Amino acid sequence: MTEVRFRWPGRASFAIDVPAFRLEQGESVLLLGESGSGKSTLLSLTCGIVAAQAGRIMVAGTDIASLRTGARDRFRAEQIGVIFQQFNLLPYARVLDNILLPLRFAPVRRARAGDGHAEAEKLCESLGLPARVLSSAAGRLSVGQQQRVAVARALIGRPPLIVADEPTSALDAATQDSFLHLLFAQVREAGSSLLMVSHDERLGSRFDRVIHLESVVNTQGADA
Ligand SMILES: Nc1ncnc2c1ncn2[C@@H]1O[C@H](COP(=O)(O)OP(=O)(O)OP(=O)(O)O)[C@@H](O)[C@H]1O
């Protein structure tokens, strides 16, 4: 990410400016910051969910900031597995269909997943989800189980980048630890890079690098 500038439309009070930030292939980085400091905004920029007003955001060799909306959505589906804060599962759809969803918009990733069904089963097993949950509606699962489904959905088809927004915030300390253990094992097996944001410094020991948001991002309030 180079010389990126972003301001929410109609909001003068918050802007971010990233002179330079780089994540190596296969690297895991934890980005720490207070609530409201712009962590989710930075992830949305990285994923192309929102478009920067200036700068370059290179993901797997492509400047995501230069793509138009439709192309950006397709690029994200191919290259990035996203684990949202609230998981964003389709509650009435089966767990299996939730996991396979990103492959629908991503032919290269779909080809890598081979038989998506078999990979979904394998991921669930590795993440400690019993095979029978694959046919349950996602909304019927416990929070911890939904979190694992969100991880399986992000990992299916081994996208080069996994982006995670506070994925452990709803878990107690012991569950957090086992969740992170499983997530890291799967990310390593896939050879993906991992960019996670959190306000919780205790998560840092597992990551290759821990960065404080304010060391890479300048935030300013124009009307402050
Ligand atoms: N969709 C949006 N429209 C307008 N302003 C937004 C939007 N999303 C976030 N903001 C603003 O951007 C600023 C940074 O929010 P952001 O969610 O990126 O912070 P955060 O560090 O992820 O916070 P938290 O840890 O509480 O999730 C806040 O002032 C917030 O009000």
The ligand as an ORCA input file, in Angstrom:
! r2SCAN-3c Opt
* xyz 0 1
  N     -19.459      3.166      6.510
  C     -18.983      4.248      7.152
  N     -19.427      5.477      6.823
  C     -18.948      6.587      7.435
  N     -18.020      6.559      8.423
  C     -17.538      5.340      8.790
  C     -18.001      4.139      8.182
  N     -17.340      3.091      8.762
  C     -16.510      3.623      9.685
  N     -16.634      4.971      9.706
  C     -15.889      5.898     10.576
  O     -14.499      5.712     10.372
  C     -13.813      5.813     11.626
  C     -12.979      4.555     11.844
  O     -13.848      3.445     11.988
  P     -13.342      1.936     11.899
  O     -14.559      1.067     11.967
  O     -12.438      1.791     10.731
  O     -12.477      1.819     13.240
  P     -11.994      0.511     14.006
  O     -10.623      0.814     14.504
  O     -12.138     -0.698     13.145
  O     -13.023      0.449     15.207
  P     -13.580     -0.848     16.026
  O     -12.388     -1.474     16.707
  O     -14.536     -0.209     16.999
  O     -14.244     -1.752     15.032
  C     -14.863      6.045     12.693
  O     -14.892      7.439     12.948
  C     -16.137      5.579     12.043
  O     -17.251      6.330     12.524
*
